[in-house]
Amino acid sequence: MRDKGLAGPVDRRGAPHRRAISVLTLVGACLLALAVPQTVSAESVEMMGDTGFAMPFVGAPGYERLGPTQMTSPDQLNAPLGQQAADQIASQIGLKPADALSDQQYRDLITGGGVGGDRDAAKMIEESILILTNTNGRPFFSNADGHLTPSVLASYGLYVNTNGMLQSPANADAPTRQVNALIAPGGYVGTWLRNNDATDTLIALYRSAYTVQLPFGIASQQISGNAQLVTNTKGGVSSEVGMSMAPPLWIVNFALLYIVKPSLAAAMPAHWAPIPSVVADAVKSSPTGQVPFSDYASYFE
């Protein structure tokens, strides 16, 4: 009944199960971050472990090792996690394949079917999924200078929107940010799940590490301006990566995709890659956090 997804396990260390349950927090879940009260100090920059990410970007202690690691070889660039590793991570954050939607529920969710389904809402959800799984074999297509252009940039925590603009998935313009309105308290997604016999899926998400990581993800986004990039400093070397690759946000997104369909979580990037400095500087300098992909595509070749 489940998709086997992509193969290729990734070494991950364990993490304790957390059972902090908050109905309001879960119903307010989003693919990247939501406007709910910040519970992590934005001023704290204490380093956690040896990930190279500072607080709050490193997330809750004990879970940072489950996020993507920095790539160490070219073949890891934009490589998908794989189903075996995805299932292992899911287990360590408190989820299992049986918690996910059925195949029919999944099809209804992304097509606007089911009880109370909406095609426009479903389109935004599907676009968000495509952005977060923009790994090898899953290109995202956009209009760059009048040409339909494929791009695969998930490891950088970037993507190219349909108008050819390069940006973070946490950019205000991105479906992965705008979908927040659908998943806010009392919103479309929570209502749809309850109306379509998926309450158990919702409860499983409540009970997972998702609720522990979400406040760190929210705090991270709130202090990152229009660019929505994150600085990683390790071994005296600093680099930038898109917000979606910071451990708490990656795990939040992983949990959400896993309960929708485990093979989607398996298609998320297993490793993060530093954004070329010229590109990162341009994104940070842009008042919108966007730059034309055609101007910078060569840096990713």
Secondary structure, DSSP 4 states (H G I P E B T S, - for coil): ----------------------HHHHHT--SS--SS---S-TT---B-TTSSPBTTTT-STTTGGGSPEEP-SGGGTT-B--HHHHHHHHHHTT--GGGSPPHHHHHHHHHT-STT--HHHHHHHHHHHHHHT--TT--EEEEETTEEEEE--GGGT-EE-TTSEEE-TTSTTSHHHHTHHHHSTT-HHHHHHHHTT-HHHHHHHHHSTHHHHHHHHHHHHHTSTTTTEEEEEETTEEEEEEGGGSHHHHHHHHHHHHHH-HHHHHTSBSEE-PPPHHHHHHHHHSTTS-EEHHHHGGGG-
